[in-house]
Amino acid sequence: MSSIEFVQKMSQLSEQGVNFATATVVGTKGSTTGRIGFKILISNDGAIVHGNLGGGCSESVVVEQALESIKEGKPRTMSVLLEEEEKGGIGANCGGSMEIYIEPYVPGSSLVVFGGGGERSIAGPLVRMAKVLNFNVTVVDPGASKEMYPEADVVIPEFADKAVNQINFGRSTSIVIVTKHKYDEPSVRAVAGLNVPYIGLVSSYHRASTLFKELSEKEGMKVDDLKKIRVPIGIDIGAQSYEEIALSILAEIIKTLKGGTGRSISDYKGVYSRVREDVAPKQMA
């Protein structure tokens, strides 16, 4: 197995923004199918992208642990006993065991903001707050400059159709379109088909529904692609100012990326909510 090819595969997944893990044999006892240094590369859908551990039986149980490691974002070690199942093994009959070290790789989240206006719009506070939350932030706006968005990692002074070819849209990339309606159509057209977890458009329901109808009926865009775009955008927190709206948008993005519910935690994990759950059966008895 070529180490260079293995590293190249890792680099490709990283550039795509894909979560993945490596699993390496770090110790063996007795007769085993794999040797120290054997390794596999596992994508977040459970596929073995490259490498081998010496046999399918051991690899299948390692993949299960690797997916858990990716989910937690923490490395782990595991033992694989190459014995029959009735002896506590994995169904192999080699008689030995392997120690496996699993290391997850979870790319950082990124945010691409299509829009403008700097501090005179939602874009300014959205960029600032996203950086506080450790997002890598790119701003796309034909009239923008680095001075308008000093916190942004990258500022691309181009229209959306040209800018998309300069950006690596991974599976941890979120997109917010805040173009004040002037450039909504070209921005939506440029990003609607991208395979990203979150696309949001700052717009009213009526304006967006009219735009989507035109794009689907007159421009032939796929309705399924348009359905992926969230509009109106954000979580309902009663936001009014630009800063509050930016906060509600980022809350929705994090909820989408992390799998939250959007509920108040105290509603179901609070002191008194737990008391009610505990005493309810006694009250009914």
Sequence and secondary structure as in RCSB ss.txt:
>XXXX:A:sequence
MSSIEFVQKMSQLSEQGVNFATATVVGTKGSTTGRIGFKILISNDGAIVHGNLGGGCSESVVVEQALESIKEGKP
RTMSVLLEEEEKGGIGANCGGSMEIYIEPYVPGSSLVVFGGGGERSIAGPLVRMAKVLNFNVTVVDPGASKEMYP
EADVVIPEFADKAVNQINFGRSTSIVIVTKHKYDEPSVRAVAGLNVPYIGLVSSYHRASTLFKELSEKEGMKVDD
LKKIRVPIGIDIGAQSYEEIALSILAEIIKTLKGGTGRSISDYKGVYSRVREDVAPKQMA
>XXXX:A:secstr
  HHHHHHHHHHHHHTT  EEEEEEEEEESS SS TT EEEEETTS EEEE  S HHHHHHHHHHHHHHHHHT  
EEEEEE S GGGTS S  S  EEEEEEEEE    EEEEEE  GGGSSHHHHHHHHHHTT EEEEE TT  TTT T
T SEEE S HHHHGGGS   TTEEEEEE TTTTHHHHHHHHTT   SEEEE   HHHHHHHHHHHHHTS   HHH
HHTEESS S  S   SHHHHHHHHHHHHHHHHHT   S HHHHHSHHHHHHHHHHHHHH 
